[in-house]
Amino acid sequence: MRIGLVVPHIFMQDSLLDSVIFSPGTLAKDLAQELESQEHSVTLFSPGSVLFSGKNVTADLSYFEHELKLRGDTYIDLLKKHPLTFITLARQVQSELLAKAFVMANNDELDIVHIYTNEEDTALPFSRLCSKPVVFTHHDPFNFLANYRSLFPKYPHLNWLSISKAQRKVMPTETNWVKNIYHGLDTNRFTPNLNPQGNYIAYLGRIIEPKGVHLAVQAIKQFNQQNPTNTVKLKLAGKHYAGKTKNTYWEEQILPQIDDEIIEYVGHIKTDTEIQDFLGNAKALIVPSTFEEPFGMVMIEALACSTPIIGLDSGAIPEVINAQNGILVNKEFDGTTINDASTAANLAQAINKIIDIDRKACRKSFEQHYTLRRMAQEHIEAYEQLLKNN
């Protein structure tokens, strides 16, 4: 097949990917490379250049970058200082990139166009102008932002791939779901660690309130109070948003708890070597998200390192955690509000039981369900179905 994989988010360029949190970019590069290795022809459309063995079509960023130069800003500076200007310029780039993909398809240079969406949504109304099948993958919950809620439900008739069954719940019941495809990783990216050296529970991700980091803090403290001769540490890794307007979560709820004895912040880790060491040596990964996680890449990274998971029953977390690879914890509610103390107590109980999980089974769970090869094969099946029905 001749596949056009379009990732129009402005972060999709190697010069930015190492400095931002944008897992769809890594997923797209991995998918494109694996499809190429299976002898399909992939054209990867991205705003800036990315390292890829196949064809990489980019947009003209010279005008955007000229504007940045005039202001003395980087892309990230502009996003922080003037988000509306950033979004306006980014949409211009995205429109150009999508037009290139549709023109190539209409010229019979592509058999199918697969578009990754996040904040950008330009392709939805214009996909009808493409003569070849177009399929979409969205990488956030469909009700996460107001512009998602107001737009995506208008287009249930388009071809959609979901990244979890949980992600589907807020789209219309008549949505045309082609396939559900879980994310995957290269089996060689992380190695199993059956003898972890650390006496800690790991948290890895953005440090924001919907991720429930405060619940992990409370859970560790409760566990240690109940087990004074067998205490463990909570190590937090990830990006916080100190200084952001209206975002005081880090300063008010997390930073005051950090004492480096029981609660430690190790910073924003990015490289595979750092992630391998951090997750592989942990007793468990804790995923206390209170919002409807559409997937959660860190969970399969942990399983690849043979590390079990403790997670709340939110979004797609129950689709990943089973009795062999971790412990699923119930949220407790006071009406419609989560009861933090009771929920943290449930997490503390899970910490006490996590030693019973076989780390070999965790790696086996990864190899059976979350490999890159499996992810690519399921995409091929979805593309073939669309071409058959076209």
N, C-alpha and C positions, 0 to 999 in steps of 0.2 A: 504494500500500500504506500501511497504518497500522502503523508500526514503533515498537516500544518498545525503546529502547537503554538498558540498565541498567548503570551503572558505580558499583557500591556501595562502592568503596574510599573511605575517609574523606578522602583527599587530593583527591577530586574535587569541588572548590569553588574558585571563583576567588580567594577570600581566601587560599588555601594554594598553589595551583598554581605561582605565581611563585617560591615560596620552597623548593620541594621538587623532587626528580627523579622525575617520574611521567609518562613519555611516553605510557602508555595514555590518560591524561586528555586530552592534546592530540590524540591520534589519534581518540578518541571524539568530541570537539567538531568536529573537521574532518570526520569521516565523517557526523555528524548534519547538519551544515550543507550538505554536498555532496548528501546525499540529499534534503534540503529543496529545494535548487536544481534538482533533477531532478524536482520536483513530487510527491514522496512526503511523507506526513505523519509526522513523527518526534516522539515524546515522549521526551525525554532525562531519565532518572531519575538523580539525583545526590544525595549527602548534603547538600550546600549548593548555593547558586545558582551557575549558570554563565551567561555571556553567550552567548545562542543565540537565533536568530530564531524558532525553533519553540517548542513547549511544554516547559517545564522543571518536572518534578515533584521536589520535595525532601523530605527527612525533617525531623522535628522535632528540631533540634539544641539546643533550649533547655536540656534537662536535662544534656546533655553539657557545654555551655558553662557552666552553673551550677556544675558540679563543677570545671571548670577555674578558674573565678573564686574558688571557695572555697580552692583550692590555690595560687592566684596563678601558675598555669602557662598556657602556650600549648599547643596541640595537640602541637607538636614537643617542648616541655619534658616533657610527660607521657609521650610515647613514649620519650624518653631515660631518664627517671627511673624510671618504673614501666610497663614494656612490657606486663605482663600486665593491669594495670588498663586501659591504653589499648586493648588488643585486645578486652577484655570489653565496654567501652563502644562500641567501633566495631562489634562484631558486633550489638549491639542496634540500632544505626542501620541496618546492612545488612539485617537481618531485616525491619525496618519498610519499607524501600524495596522489597525484593523482594515483600513482601506486597501493596504498592500496585500493582506492575506486574502481578502475577498476577490481582488483583481486576479491574483494568481489562481485561485480556485475557478473563477469564471473563464480563465484562459486555459483551463484543463491542465494546469501544472500541479494541482493537488486533487486528491480524491475525497478528502474530508478535512474539516477545520474544527479543531478542538480549542476552546477558549477558556482560560482560567479567569475568573472574576473575583474581585474584592471590592474596593470602593468604586472601581470603574464599571460602568454599565452601558457604555455607548453601543456595544455590539448587539444588545438585545433587540431594539426596534429595527436595526438595519440588517440583521441576519437574514431577513426575507429576500434581500437583494443578492444573496449568494446562491449560485446554481448548484452547489454541492452540499451535502449534509453538514450541518453545524451542530456541535454538541458543547454543552457548558458544564464546567465544574466550578462551584462556588466554595470558598474556603473559610467562610464564617457562618454562624447561625443566620438563617434568612430573616430573623426578626431582631438582629443585633443592633442595627442602626435605623433611624427613621427613614433614610433614603432607601434602605433595603425593603422595609415594610411597605413603603409606598409604591415600589416598582416591581420587584420580582413576582408578586402574585398576579401581575398583569399578563405574564407570559408563561402560564403553565403548559401551553401547547408546544413549547420549544423542547428540544432534546436535552434532558438533564441527567447528569451522573451525580449521585450523592456520595459523600465520604463516610457516612454512617446512617443507620436507620433513624437514629435520633434526629439527625439534621432534617429529615423529611417532615417532621411533625408539624412545623409551622408553615409549610407550603400548602396550597389548596389540595384537596383530596384527589382532584382530577389531574394533578401534575403528571406530565409524561416522563416518568422515570425510566431511563433505559437500563441502568444497572447501578447497584451499590458496590463501590470499590474502596476498600480500606487502603490506607497508605502503606508503603513498604520501604524497606531499607536494604541496601547491599549487604549480603551476609558477611562480607569481609570487613565491613566498616567498624564493627565493634566485636570484641571477643568475650566469651563467657568467663566470668571470674567466680569459681566455685568456692574460693577461700578468701572472702573479703577481709581486709585488714582494719577497717574502720568500725568504731563503736558509735555509729550515728545513723539517723534517718535523714534522707536527702529530700530536699525540695528544689526543683529546677524549673524556672519559668518566670513570667512577668510577675512582679510583686505589686499586684493591684487587688482591690477588695473582692471582685468576683472570683478570684483564684483561691480565696479562703485561707490565705497564709496565716492569719490570726488564729484560725481553728487549729492549724498544725502546731502553733506555739502553745496554745492552751492544752492540746493533747499531750505534748511532750512533758509539760509541767505536771499534768495530772498523773501521767505514767510514772514519772520519777518520784512523786509523792507516795505513790502506791508501792514502788519498788526501790526503796532507798539504798539497798545494797547492790542494785543492778541497774543503775541509771544509764541513760543514753543521751546523746546530744542531738539537736536538730541543726543541720547545716543548710543554710539558705543560699542558693545561687540563682542569679538572674538580674534582670534590669528593673530598677525602681525609677520612679518619676518625681523625685524630689524637686521642688521648685515649680512644678507645673501648676498652672492656674486651676484652682478648685480641687486639686488632687493632693490631699494631705495624709493619705493613708500611710505612706512610708514613715513620715515624720511623727505622726500621732499614735499609730497602732503597732508598728513593727520596730522602728529604731529604738524606742525606749526599752524594748524587751531584750535587745542584744547585749549579752554580757560576756561572750566568747567562752563561757564555761558550759552553759546549757544551750544557749541560742547563739549561733555564729553566722555571720554573713561573710561569704567567701568571694563575693563579687560577681561580675557578669562573665561567665565562662562561655567560650565560643568554639574553641578548636575541638576536634574529635578526641585528641589525646587528653584534654582536660575533662571532657564529658565521660570518657572511658574510665578515667581515674576516679572521678567524683561519683558516678553511678555504680561502677563496678565494685567499689570498696564499701558501699553503703549496705546496711542491713536490709533496707527497703527504700523505695521511693514512695513519698506520700503525695497524693493528688487530691487536695481538699476543695476542689472547685465547687462553687455553689450555683454557677450559671450553667446553661445547657451547652457544655463542651461539644463542638461538632466532631472532634476526634481527640487530639492530644498526642503529638508526635513523641513527647518525652516518655510516654508509657512504653512504646515499642523500642525506644532506645534503651530503656531500663531492662526490658526482657531480653534484648540482644546481648546485654552484659550479664545476663542470668540473675538479675536483681528483681525480687518480687515487688508487687505494688499494693499499697493501701490507698483506696480511693472512695470518695463519696459517690452515691448513686445519682449522679448528675449527667444529663446528656448521653454521650457515647461511652462514658466510662464503664458502665455495666456490659457493654458489648466487647470490651477488651479483657476485663478482669473476670477470671473464673476460679474455681476452687483449687486448680492446679498452679496458678501463677500469682495469686494474691488474695486479698481479702476486701470484699465490697462492704462498705459501711453505710448504714441508713442515716439520712438527715432526719433530725427531729424538729417538729414545728410547734409553734404557739399560734394557732390559726394559720395564717399565710406567711408568717415570719419564722425564719429558721431560729431555733433555740440553740444559741452558740454553746452553752455549757453542756447540754445533753448530747449535742452532736460531737463536741470535743471528747466527751466521755466515751462515746462509741469508738472514736478513733484511737483513744488510749487503750481500750480493750483489744483492738486489732493489733496494735504494736506488741502487745503481750503474746499474741498468737502467731506472729509472722515467722518466728523461728521454725514453725512446723512446715513451712512451704519449702519444697525441694527446688533448689536453684537450677538443677538440671532440667526440671520440668518447665521452668521459666524460659530457658533458652529453646527448648523443644517447642513451646507455644509460639515463640517468635518465628522459628523456622517453618512451622506448619502454616502460619496465617499471615505473616507480615513481612515477607521478603519482597525485594524489588522485582524479582523475576515473576512472582505471582501477580503483583500489581500490574506489570506491563502486559502479561498474558490476558488479564481480565479487561484491560483497555482494548487490546486487539479484538477480543470477542465482541465488545460493545461496538467498535468501529465496523466490524464485519456485519453485525446485525443491522446497523444503520444503512450501510451500503446495499444490503440485500433488500431492505424495505424502501429504498429510494426510488 
